[in-house]
Amino acid sequence: MSSEQPTPERHELPERREITVRRAPKYVPFLILGGLLGFAAAAVIAFALPGDAGYDRGTVYGFFMVPCAAAGVILGAITALVLDRASVRRSRRGVVEAVPDAAGEAGDDDGGNAGPRS
């Protein structure tokens, strides 16, 4: 009789989690697009509208470029936030389980999908 008796292997249940799945917008493209639209709005203000002969159109464009680009970035951020809130409402709930790794298949590098290799 040995004091070290092998314990029977316990078969554990896979861990289950409830998750939320949703599509959220990426903020950086919205900010960049808003800034570019602000640059375009500044160009329209400087070159398409009649101006004072005492100011060069490039100077007017440079002056309006900063506030218009800032306003465009802010509007892009607000748009992304509104779309993010809308994606929260359309989110779905799901249940996932962790799949235990097979300890005996350490040399199997194709994920357990045995088949002919070509």
Steps between C-alpha positions, in 0.01 A plus 500: 500500500653819386409837643500646147189368339409632159194716519236445239504762226219749544319596186429872538217672322603764248478857623199688360484876469234737384634765263367801313570522128470834322655695215661816631640771271868585491544856621820599318355476146205717608738759647718502189200528267360785709832684482519454122145628461602800712793568266259481204258739669786745562595478131141577400493799736834632374479439126133475402354791695575860411756654731678821584769607254726592791551134598665227300279190447775274638508704819123476532521122443767466769295707740180299452678163474560464875147570630333310215724195548439509876125522445521210252691284749242577770212416266676177399540405866135574571398288200715210623352529851144497364575193288666333801187555710286362218719188486445445874126484438546247218737280699432130539570272792664164455643213701848363434681202648870449540626193318766320703830434326579138424814423703586186303514672163792736557661420163183564303543843343190508279246535780393135502388498138680191379508466127730471203747781452590622158 
